[in-house]
Amino acid sequence: MADPKGFLKHGRQVATRRIVEERVKDWNEVYPDGIGRALLPIIGTQAGRCMDCGIPFCHQGCPLGNYIPEWNDLVWRDDWDGAMDRLHATNNFPEFTGRLCPAPCETACVLGINQDPVTIKNVEVSIIDRAWDSGYVRPQPPEWLSGRTVAVIGSGPAGLAAAQQLTRAGHTVAVYERADKLGGLLRYGIPEFKMEKKHLDRRLDQMRREGTIFRAGVDVGRDNLSGQRLLERYDAVVLATGSTVARDLPVPGRELAGIHQAMEFLPQANRTALGEEVPDQIRADGKHVVIIGGGDTGADCLGTSIRQGAASITQLEILPQPPETRPANQPWPSYPMTFRISSAHEEGGDRMFAVSTTEFLGDEQGRVRALRLVEVDAKFQPVAGTERDLPADLVLLAMGFTGPQREGLLDQLGVALDERGNVVRDERYAASVEKVFVAGDAGRGQSLIVWAIAEGRAAAAGVDAYLTGSTALPVPIPPTARPLSV
């Protein structure tokens, strides 16, 4: 145990963000000098609040099964190298999860029953950022090669985790990415102010030095590499294509100009923030922006629109406003649906709950000019007499995703799909077609980054066992497992 009385002596502290007036003028992370460095003065004390519980429920809350009490104790004892070893034992990319994960481990923290939980996520990112700064994170190439080849389709967190595990197991791994640069949604879906891409690039560089082969700009199933050709060329294939089919809003007026999916808007903004030129970019400058969807993607659209100089921004959510504290029907250690304020919400914009869009209204030029809204009850039924119009020059649809893209690779491979449109897999993460495995959102459905990494690691173990007859790679939870209320 770290400090036996730490949770009694010290309250919860989190990293201090840069002031709003400063950070909305640039695309840098919202924490000064990066969150890990910002936390160092307080992180030892915060790690000391960990109680080293007999049954650490933070393990249950984390799909990766992170050794949280162990690295908390090591940080408190100032053994940062030891803490890094324990952190990397279960998580390939803690610099990603430490910035982007909603931290279900913290809502499962035993201390959280009657106090504020341990700042697990903050400790995690402090460990990895310090490790990178000190040069402790190095390539880990395999000692020998198996002679087997694996193709990983998709370079998001699931694909990267599977690739790194399989490369370190001695297999020759090629990662295919249809975008021009690697990283999947980590590259172009996550704004720079949430995670600067230098964190992604240095991890990709480590993987290259370990022997992983990357091939960007290749749309497998279309660019002269069919599903059949893939099976002929490689001994195993891992589908980590993600859940990329965006949910639409088929109401009258949807065809009007100025209505876009969030994943049309955000990648363009990310490219310009990184210095690229984007012809005919969708921009929010001087416009009344309405974001339909109250999740993280909607918040990313909000922060981006603020930095582009929108005249006004309103974020809509069909669900009622969540309570400030854990509701009685979502007891510890489940992940509660509570009212959360992201860094983007601190910066501006309005939020409206329990409303539904019934129609888009256009002008004479065929552009959207307003939304027609109606309040809804607990069963999402319209409340009579509550209709009103909300001005809108730009509408962004951030309502989630319905599954992986079927056209092209999935159709060519002929893999079975479940009733939700996701790729069916068994306890080994094997799909219905020989040699094909699936990890992350393509098989699970839209989920969290920690689940993507956990499934990438688990799928790698399944592939390794398939290729060699056994595996020494860690085998996390089976694909049928689900987190509580996440």
C-alpha positions in Angstrom: 0.0 0.0 0.0 1.2 3.5 -0.8 0.3 5.9 2.1 -1.9 4.1 4.6 -3.6 7.3 5.5 -3.3 9.1 2.2 -7.0 9.0 1.4 -7.7 10.5 4.8 -5.1 13.3 4.6 -5.5 14.4 1.0 -8.5 15.3 -1.2 -8.7 14.7 -4.9 -6.8 17.0 -7.2 -6.8 17.0 -11.0 -4.6 18.8 -13.6 -5.3 22.5 -14.0 -6.2 23.5 -17.6 -5.1 26.6 -19.4 -7.4 29.5 -19.1 -10.2 29.5 -21.6 -9.3 32.9 -23.2 -5.8 31.6 -24.0 -6.5 28.0 -25.2 -9.3 28.8 -27.6 -6.8 30.8 -29.6 -4.7 27.8 -30.6 -5.0 24.1 -31.2 -2.6 22.9 -28.5 -3.6 20.6 -25.7 -5.7 22.4 -23.1 -3.1 21.6 -20.4 0.1 23.7 -20.0 3.1 21.8 -21.3 1.0 18.7 -21.6 -1.1 17.1 -18.9 1.6 14.7 -17.7 4.0 17.5 -16.8 1.3 19.7 -15.4 0.5 16.9 -12.9 3.9 16.1 -11.6 3.9 18.4 -8.6 0.8 16.7 -7.2 0.7 13.3 -8.6 2.7 11.5 -5.9 0.3 12.7 -3.3 -2.7 11.7 -5.5 -1.3 8.2 -6.1 -0.9 7.9 -2.3 -4.7 8.1 -1.9 -5.0 4.6 -3.4 -6.0 2.2 -0.7 -4.6 -1.0 -2.3 -8.0 -2.7 -1.7 -8.2 -6.4 -1.0 -10.5 -6.6 -4.1 -9.6 -3.6 -6.3 -12.8 -2.9 -8.2 -10.9 -0.5 -10.5 -9.7 -3.7 -12.2 -13.3 -4.6 -12.9 -14.0 -1.1 -14.3 -11.0 -1.2 -16.7 -11.3 -3.5 -19.7 -7.5 -3.7 -19.9 -7.2 -5.0 -16.3 -4.6 -2.4 -15.5 -2.5 -3.1 -12.4 -3.7 0.2 -10.9 -2.9 -0.2 -7.2 0.6 -1.5 -8.1 1.6 1.5 -10.2 0.0 3.9 -7.7 2.2 2.4 -5.0 5.3 2.6 -7.2 4.6 6.3 -8.1 4.2 7.2 -4.4 7.5 5.5 -3.7 9.1 7.5 -6.6 9.8 4.3 -8.6 8.7 5.6 -12.0 10.5 3.0 -14.1 8.8 0.3 -12.1 5.5 2.0 -12.5 6.0 2.2 -16.3 6.7 -1.5 -16.5 3.5 -2.3 -14.6 1.5 0.1 -16.8 2.8 -1.3 -20.0 2.2 -4.9 -18.9 -1.5 -4.4 -19.7 -1.8 -1.3 -21.9 0.2 -0.7 -25.1 -0.8 3.0 -25.4 -1.4 4.7 -22.0 -0.6 8.1 -23.5 -3.8 7.6 -25.6 -6.1 6.3 -22.8 -4.7 8.8 -20.3 -6.0 11.6 -22.5 -9.1 10.1 -24.1 -10.6 7.5 -21.9 -13.6 8.5 -19.8 -12.0 6.5 -16.9 -14.6 3.8 -15.9 -11.8 2.7 -13.5 -12.4 5.8 -11.4 -16.2 5.3 -11.1 -15.4 1.7 -9.9 -12.8 2.9 -7.3 -13.7 1.7 -3.9 -12.8 5.0 -2.4 -15.5 6.5 -4.6 -18.2 4.8 -2.5 -18.2 7.7 0.0 -15.4 10.0 -1.2 -13.9 11.4 -4.4 -12.1 8.5 -6.2 -8.4 8.3 -6.9 -7.3 10.3 -10.0 -6.3 7.0 -11.7 -6.3 8.5 -15.2 -4.1 11.4 -14.2 -1.6 9.1 -12.6 -1.5 6.9 -15.7 -0.8 9.8 -18.1 1.9 11.2 -15.8 3.7 7.9 -15.7 3.8 7.5 -19.5 4.7 11.1 -20.2 7.6 11.0 -17.8 8.7 7.7 -19.3 8.8 9.2 -22.8 10.6 12.3 -21.5 13.3 10.2 -19.8 13.8 8.0 -22.8 12.6 4.9 -20.9 10.2 3.9 -23.7 12.2 2.0 -26.2 11.5 -0.4 -29.1 11.1 -4.0 -28.1 11.8 -6.0 -31.3 11.3 -9.8 -31.2 14.3 -12.0 -30.6 13.3 -14.3 -33.4 10.9 -14.4 -36.3 8.2 -17.0 -36.7 8.1 -16.9 -40.5 4.3 -16.2 -40.4 2.7 -13.1 -41.8 -0.3 -11.2 -40.6 -2.3 -8.3 -42.2 -4.0 -5.8 -39.9 -6.7 -3.8 -41.6 -7.1 -0.4 -39.8 -4.6 1.6 -37.8 -6.8 2.8 -35.0 -6.2 1.7 -31.4 -7.4 -1.8 -31.9 -5.4 -2.4 -35.0 -2.2 -0.8 -33.5 -2.5 -2.9 -30.3 -3.0 -6.1 -32.3 -0.1 -5.3 -34.5 2.3 -4.4 -31.7 1.5 -7.6 -29.8 1.9 -9.8 -32.9 5.1 -8.1 -34.0 6.6 -8.6 -30.5 5.6 -12.3 -30.7 7.8 -12.7 -33.8 5.3 -12.5 -36.7 5.8 -10.2 -39.7 2.9 -7.7 -39.5 1.7 -5.3 -42.1 -0.9 -2.6 -41.1 -3.1 -1.2 -43.8 -4.7 2.2 -43.5 -7.0 3.7 -46.2 -6.3 7.3 -45.0 -3.1 9.1 -46.2 -1.7 9.0 -42.7 -1.8 6.4 -39.9 -3.8 6.4 -36.7 -7.5 6.0 -37.7 -9.7 8.3 -35.6 -6.7 9.0 -33.4 -5.3 11.0 -36.3 -8.2 12.8 -37.9 -11.1 12.2 -35.5 -9.6 13.5 -32.3 -8.9 17.2 -32.2 -5.4 18.4 -31.5 -6.6 20.2 -28.3 -7.5 16.8 -26.8 -4.4 14.9 -28.0 -1.6 16.4 -29.9 -0.5 14.0 -32.7 3.1 14.0 -31.5 2.0 11.4 -29.0 0.7 9.2 -31.8 3.7 9.7 -34.1 6.3 8.7 -31.5 4.4 5.5 -30.7 4.2 4.7 -34.5 8.0 5.3 -34.7 8.5 2.9 -31.9 6.4 0.3 -33.7 8.4 0.8 -36.9 11.6 0.2 -35.1 10.2 -3.0 -33.7 9.5 -4.2 -37.2 5.8 -3.5 -37.9 5.2 -2.5 -41.5 2.8 0.3 -42.2 1.1 0.9 -45.5 -1.0 4.1 -45.5 -3.2 5.2 -48.4 -4.4 1.7 -49.3 -8.1 1.0 -49.2 -8.1 -2.8 -48.9 -10.9 -4.3 -50.9 -10.6 -1.5 -53.6 -7.1 -0.5 -54.3 -5.9 -3.6 -56.2 -5.9 -5.6 -53.0 -9.1 -7.6 -52.7 -10.2 -9.7 -49.8 -9.3 -12.9 -51.7 -5.8 -11.6 -52.5 -5.4 -10.7 -48.8 -6.1 -14.3 -47.8 -3.7 -15.6 -50.3 -0.9 -13.3 -49.3 -1.1 -13.6 -45.5 -1.3 -16.4 -43.0 -3.9 -14.4 -40.9 -5.9 -11.3 -41.2 -7.1 -9.0 -38.4 -10.1 -6.8 -39.2 -9.8 -3.6 -37.1 -11.7 -1.3 -39.5 -13.8 0.3 -36.8 -17.5 1.3 -36.8 -17.5 3.9 -39.5 -21.0 4.1 -40.9 -22.4 7.3 -39.3 -26.0 7.3 -38.0 -28.1 9.7 -40.1 -31.2 11.8 -39.3 -33.8 11.1 -42.1 -36.2 14.0 -41.5 -37.6 16.5 -44.0 -34.9 18.9 -45.3 -32.0 16.6 -44.7 -30.9 17.2 -48.3 -30.2 20.9 -47.7 -26.7 22.3 -48.0 -24.9 23.0 -44.7 -25.8 19.7 -43.0 -22.8 17.4 -42.5 -21.7 14.4 -40.5 -19.3 15.2 -37.7 -16.7 12.9 -39.4 -16.8 15.1 -42.5 -16.2 18.3 -40.4 -13.6 17.1 -37.8 -11.0 15.5 -40.1 -10.9 18.6 -42.2 -10.4 20.8 -39.2 -7.7 18.4 -37.9 -5.9 18.6 -41.2 -5.8 22.4 -41.2 -4.7 22.5 -37.5 -1.8 20.3 -38.6 -0.9 22.7 -41.4 -2.5 21.0 -44.4 -4.5 22.7 -47.0 -8.1 21.5 -47.4 -10.0 22.8 -50.4 -13.6 23.8 -49.8 -13.3 23.1 -46.1 -16.4 23.0 -44.0 -16.0 25.8 -41.5 -17.9 27.4 -38.7 -16.6 30.9 -39.0 -19.4 33.4 -38.2 -22.1 30.8 -38.4 -24.8 29.7 -36.1 -23.7 26.1 -35.5 -26.1 23.4 -34.2 -24.6 20.0 -33.1 -27.0 17.1 -32.9 -25.6 14.6 -30.4 -24.5 15.1 -26.8 -21.5 12.7 -26.7 -17.8 13.1 -27.0 -17.9 13.6 -30.7 -20.4 16.4 -30.3 -18.1 18.0 -27.7 -15.2 17.8 -30.2 -17.3 19.6 -32.8 -18.1 22.2 -30.1 -14.4 22.9 -29.3 -13.5 23.0 -32.9 -16.3 25.4 -33.8 -15.3 27.7 -31.0 -11.7 27.8 -32.3 -13.0 28.5 -35.9 -15.0 31.5 -34.6 -18.6 30.4 -34.8 -21.2 33.1 -34.1 -23.1 30.7 -31.8 -23.1 27.0 -31.0 -25.9 24.9 -29.6 -25.5 21.2 -28.8 -28.7 19.1 -28.8 -29.3 15.8 -26.9 -32.5 13.8 -27.1 -32.0 12.4 -23.6 -32.9 14.4 -20.5 -30.2 16.2 -18.6 -28.3 13.7 -16.3 -28.1 14.3 -12.6 -25.1 15.9 -11.0 -24.4 12.8 -8.8 -24.7 9.1 -9.2 -28.4 8.1 -9.5 -29.8 5.4 -7.2 -30.4 3.0 -10.1 -26.7 3.1 -11.2 -25.0 2.0 -8.0 -21.2 1.7 -7.5 -19.2 0.2 -9.2 -21.3 0.7 -12.4 -20.4 3.6 -14.7 -23.0 6.2 -13.9 -24.7 8.5 -16.4 -24.0 11.8 -14.7 -23.8 15.4 -16.0 -20.2 15.9 -17.3 -18.5 19.0 -18.4 -15.7 18.5 -20.9 -13.0 21.1 -21.6 -15.0 22.2 -24.7 -18.1 22.8 -22.7 -16.1 25.1 -20.4 -15.2 27.2 -23.4 -18.7 28.2 -24.5 -21.8 27.1 -26.4 -25.3 26.1 -25.1 -26.6 22.6 -24.3 -30.2 21.6 -24.8 -31.6 18.3 -23.4 -34.7 16.3 -24.1 -35.3 17.8 -27.6 -35.7 16.2 -31.0 -35.3 17.6 -34.5 -38.4 17.1 -36.6 -37.4 19.1 -39.7 -34.6 21.2 -41.3 -35.7 24.5 -42.8 -34.0 26.0 -45.8 -33.6 29.3 -47.6 -34.2 30.2 -51.3 -30.7 29.0 -52.2 -31.3 25.6 -50.8 -29.1 26.0 -47.6 -30.2 25.2 -44.1 -31.4 28.2 -42.1 -33.0 26.6 -39.1 -34.0 23.5 -37.3 -37.5 22.8 -36.0 -37.3 21.3 -32.5 -39.8 19.7 -30.2 -39.3 18.7 -26.5 -39.7 15.0 -25.8 -40.9 13.1 -22.7 -39.2 10.2 -21.0 -40.3 7.8 -23.8 -39.0 10.2 -26.5 -42.5 11.2 -27.5 -43.2 14.8 -28.6 -44.6 17.2 -26.0 -47.5 19.1 -27.5 -47.1 22.8 -27.9 -43.3 22.8 -27.5 -42.2 23.2 -31.1 -39.9 26.0 -32.0 -37.3 27.0 -34.6 -33.6 27.3 -33.9 -31.4 29.3 -36.3 -28.7 27.3 -38.0 -26.2 28.0 -40.8 -24.2 24.8 -40.1 -25.6 21.6 -38.7 -23.3 18.8 -37.6 -24.6 15.3 -37.0 -22.7 13.6 -34.1 -25.1 10.8 -33.3 -22.7 7.9 -33.3 -22.1 5.0 -35.8 -24.1 2.0 -36.8 -21.4 -0.5 -37.7 -18.5 -1.2 -40.1 -18.6 -0.5 -43.8 -19.8 -3.7 -45.5 -19.1 -2.7 -49.1 -15.7 -3.7 -50.3 -13.6 -5.8 -48.0 -16.3 -7.4 -45.7 -18.5 -8.4 -48.7 -15.5 -9.8 -50.5 -14.4 -11.9 -47.4 -18.0 -13.1 -46.9 -17.7 -12.8 -43.1 -21.0 -13.3 -41.1 -22.6 -10.3 -39.5 -24.8 -10.1 -36.4 -28.2 -8.4 -36.2 -26.5 -5.0 -35.5 -24.3 -5.3 -38.6 -21.0 -6.1 -36.7 -18.7 -8.9 -37.7 -19.5 -12.1 -35.8 -16.5 -13.6 -33.8 -16.0 -16.4 -31.3 -14.1 -16.5 -28.0 -10.8 -16.5 -29.9 -11.9 -13.4 -31.8 -12.0 -15.5 -35.0 -14.6 -14.5 -37.7 -16.7 -17.0 -39.6 -14.0 -17.2 -42.4 -10.8 -19.2 -41.9 -7.7 -17.1 -41.1 -9.8 -14.0 -40.4 -10.0 -12.4 -36.9 -11.8 -9.2 -35.8 -11.0 -6.7 -33.0 -12.5 -3.4 -31.8 -15.5 -1.6 -33.0 -15.9 -3.7 -36.2 -16.9 -6.6 -34.0 -18.0 -5.0 -30.8 -19.8 -1.9 -32.1 -19.0 1.7 -31.2 -17.3 1.7 -27.9 -14.4 3.1 -25.8 -10.7 3.4 -26.6 -9.9 1.1 -23.7 -12.1 -1.6 -25.2 -10.5 -1.2 -28.6 -7.0 -1.7 -27.1 -8.1 -4.6 -24.9 -9.7 -6.3 -27.9 -6.7 -5.7 -30.1 -4.5 -7.4 -27.5 -7.0 -10.3 -27.1 -7.3 -10.8 -30.9 -3.5 -10.9 -31.1 -3.4 -13.7 -28.6 -6.0 -15.6 -30.7 -4.0 -15.1 -33.9 -0.8 -16.2 -32.2 -2.4 -19.3 -31.0 -3.9 -20.0 -34.4 -0.5 -19.6 -36.1 1.7 -21.5 -33.6 -0.7 -23.8 -31.6 -0.3 -21.9 -28.4 0.4 -18.3 -27.1 2.3 -16.6 -24.4 0.5 -13.3 -25.1 -2.0 -12.1 -22.4 -5.6 -13.1 -23.1 -8.0 -10.4 -21.7 -11.7 -10.7 -21.5 -13.7 -12.7 -24.1 -15.6 -10.7 -26.8 -19.0 -11.4 -25.2 -18.0 -9.5 -22.1 -19.5 -6.1 -21.6 -18.6 -3.3 -19.1 -21.2 -2.3 -16.5 -23.3 0.5 -18.0 -20.6 1.7 -20.4 
